[in-house]
Amino acid sequence: MESELVRQLINILSQENDIYDTLYKISNNKKELIIGGKVIELESIVKIEQSLVIKISKLEDQRENIVSELCRLLGQKPEDITISLLTARLGEVEATQLKVCQEKMLKSINALKDNNELNSKLIKTSLEYIDFSINMMTSIDAVTNNYGSTGHSGDTKKRNLFDVKL
């Protein structure tokens, strides 16, 4: 029974890792879309990401159920169980498979995290540029070539291109 649960756990972790790998590839595509300013394509990628996150959530529920059952069999509390503790209680083959799953998943999650941080910075930079552009457009000084009585140019006047400042 314990062996079957471990096999199921390894299978679920492998499925989750596949989804994380897919999310990583998508985040690379997202980076190019952010740089290119392709908002419509970016929206469709976000929808795909949302569906993948839902799949991960369902797999996580299954994983938690399996871990709870393993904990019951091993006499452990679910909040106390770790992969290291679990591998210490398993046979060599199962322990190795579980460790490999753990390493792959950590690698995938860290790569995805790095990509998401870069994409976040790119989006922030784009928003700052847009904000700067809007501010420039809404507060253009009207240049006058009129000189005042003192010989200095006259006061500059603020000219708004829009009725409302954003």
C-alpha positions, 0 to 999 in steps of 0.5 A: 500500500505504502509503495503504491502511494509513493508511486502515485506521489511521484507521478503527481509531482512529475505532472506538476513539474511538467506544468512548471516547465510549460509555465517557464516556456510560456514566461519566455514567450511572455518576455518577448511580448512585453518587450514588443508591447503586444498586449493582446497576445499577452492577454491570451498567454495570461489566460493559458497560464491561469488554466495551468495554475488551476491544473496545478491546484488540482494536482496539489489537492491530490498530492495533499491527500496522498501525503495525508494517507502516507502520514497516517500509515507512517504515524506522522503528522502531515505538517511534519512530513518532508521529502527528506523524512519520507525518503529516509523511510522508503526503499532505495529505488523509491527514495531516489525517484522522489529525490529526483522529482524534488530536484527537478521541481526545485530547478523548474520553480526557481527558473520560473521565478527568475523569469517572472521577476524579469517580466515584472521588471520589464512591465514596471519599466514599461509602465514608468515609460508610459507614465512619463510620456503621458506627463510629458504630453499633458504638461507641455510648456508653450514656447513663446518668442515674446520678450518682456520689458526687461529683455527676458522672455515672457512667462511660459504657459502650461498647455494641456492637450487633454481636458483632464490630467490622468 
